[in-house]
Amino acid sequence: MPDALCGVAVDSELLAPLLPDGEKLNQRAYDAGATSPRCRVSVDDQLIAYVSGDLVLRDTDPLQVQDRALQRLGNPAPIDVGDAARVADRGEAMAVADCTQDGTEQRFVTLIQLEQNKPEDTSQR
């Protein structure tokens, strides 16, 4: 189990249930700009998850940051994680954390889209 995804530290215990058994885990970072990291995670050459992050101004509605992805995957319902989290019906979740960078109040919006191992029960998602 990795302790980082594309250079970003993660809790491997929380990551474990999202990954299937396999021989080889690959992580592929994409450059979408200094404040928008992107990462594709695959196991044995099968895409498992797509993770993205966006640093935006604090007054930005997090749903507007990843609006198309959340709506496409159905019913982005609020959940009690972070500052404005949502979970969609078909394997996508968004978490938000308020922060400050260079004296500017901002928020970091993280989105994870599961391609496999999507829990059926809303509370498990």
C-alpha positions as CSV (number, residue, x, y, z in Angstrom):
1,M,0.0,0.0,0.0
2,P,1.5,3.4,-1.0
3,D,1.8,6.2,1.5
4,A,1.6,8.8,-1.3
5,L,-0.3,9.2,-4.5
6,C,1.6,11.1,-7.2
7,G,3.7,12.7,-4.5
8,V,0.8,13.7,-2.1
9,A,0.8,11.9,1.3
10,V,-2.2,9.6,1.9
11,D,-3.2,7.4,4.8
12,S,-2.6,3.9,3.4
13,E,-5.2,2.4,5.8
14,L,-7.9,4.6,4.2
15,L,-6.7,3.9,0.7
16,A,-6.5,0.1,1.1
17,P,-10.3,-0.6,0.7
18,L,-10.3,1.3,-2.6
19,L,-7.6,-0.8,-4.3
20,P,-8.1,-4.3,-5.6
21,D,-5.6,-7.1,-5.1
22,G,-2.9,-7.1,-7.7
23,E,0.8,-7.3,-8.6
24,K,1.6,-3.8,-9.7
25,L,0.3,-0.4,-8.7
26,N,1.1,2.5,-11.0
27,Q,0.6,6.2,-10.4
28,R,0.7,8.7,-13.2
29,A,0.7,12.4,-12.4
30,Y,-0.7,14.9,-14.9
31,D,0.3,18.6,-15.0
32,A,-2.8,20.7,-14.9
33,G,-1.0,23.6,-13.3
34,A,0.8,24.4,-10.0
35,T,-2.5,24.6,-8.1
36,S,-4.3,21.7,-9.8
37,P,-2.6,18.3,-9.3
38,R,-4.0,15.3,-11.1
39,C,-3.2,11.6,-10.7
40,R,-4.4,8.3,-12.3
41,V,-4.0,5.2,-10.2
42,S,-4.0,1.7,-11.8
43,V,-3.4,-1.8,-10.6
44,D,-2.1,-4.4,-13.1
45,D,-2.8,-1.9,-16.0
46,Q,-6.5,-1.4,-15.0
47,L,-7.5,2.2,-14.1
48,I,-8.8,2.2,-10.5
49,A,-9.1,5.8,-9.6
50,Y,-8.6,9.3,-10.8
51,V,-7.7,11.9,-8.2
52,S,-7.7,15.7,-8.8
53,G,-7.2,18.7,-6.6
54,D,-7.8,22.4,-7.2
55,L,-6.7,25.4,-5.1
56,V,-9.4,28.1,-5.5
57,L,-10.4,31.3,-3.7
58,R,-12.3,30.7,-0.5
59,D,-15.6,32.2,-1.8
60,T,-15.6,29.7,-4.8
61,D,-18.5,27.2,-4.6
62,P,-16.7,23.8,-4.5
63,L,-19.5,22.3,-6.6
64,Q,-18.6,24.7,-9.4
65,V,-15.0,23.5,-9.4
66,Q,-16.0,19.9,-10.4
67,D,-19.6,20.5,-11.3
68,R,-19.7,18.4,-14.5
69,A,-18.0,15.4,-13.0
70,L,-20.2,15.3,-9.9
71,Q,-23.4,15.8,-11.8
72,R,-22.5,13.2,-14.4
73,L,-22.0,10.6,-11.7
74,G,-25.4,11.3,-10.1
75,N,-26.8,13.0,-7.1
76,P,-23.8,14.7,-5.4
77,A,-25.2,14.5,-1.8
78,P,-23.6,16.4,1.1
79,I,-21.6,14.3,3.6
80,D,-19.9,15.3,6.9
81,V,-16.3,15.3,5.8
82,G,-14.2,18.5,5.7
83,D,-15.8,21.8,4.9
84,A,-18.2,21.1,2.0
85,A,-17.9,17.4,0.9
86,R,-20.1,15.6,-1.5
87,V,-20.5,12.0,-2.6
88,A,-22.1,10.9,-5.9
89,D,-24.0,7.7,-6.7
90,R,-21.5,6.2,-9.1
91,G,-18.2,6.3,-7.3
92,E,-17.1,9.9,-6.9
93,A,-16.5,11.9,-3.8
94,M,-15.3,15.5,-3.2
95,A,-13.7,16.9,-0.1
96,V,-12.9,20.5,0.7
97,A,-10.5,22.1,3.1
98,D,-10.2,25.8,3.8
99,C,-6.6,27.0,3.9
100,T,-4.5,30.1,3.5
101,Q,-1.7,30.5,0.9
102,D,0.5,33.5,0.8
103,G,-2.0,35.4,3.0
104,T,-4.9,34.7,0.8
105,E,-7.9,32.7,2.1
106,Q,-8.4,29.8,-0.2
107,R,-9.8,26.3,-0.2
108,F,-8.5,23.0,-1.6
109,V,-11.1,20.9,-3.5
110,T,-10.1,17.2,-3.9
111,L,-12.1,14.9,-6.1
112,I,-11.7,11.1,-6.3
113,Q,-13.4,9.1,-9.0
114,L,-13.4,5.3,-8.5
115,E,-13.4,3.2,-11.7
116,Q,-13.8,0.0,-9.7
117,N,-14.8,-1.2,-6.2
118,K,-17.6,1.3,-5.9
119,P,-19.6,0.6,-2.7
120,E,-23.3,0.3,-3.4
121,D,-24.4,1.6,0.0
122,T,-24.4,5.4,0.2
123,S,-23.0,5.5,3.7
124,Q,-20.1,3.3,2.6
125,R,-19.3,5.6,-0.3
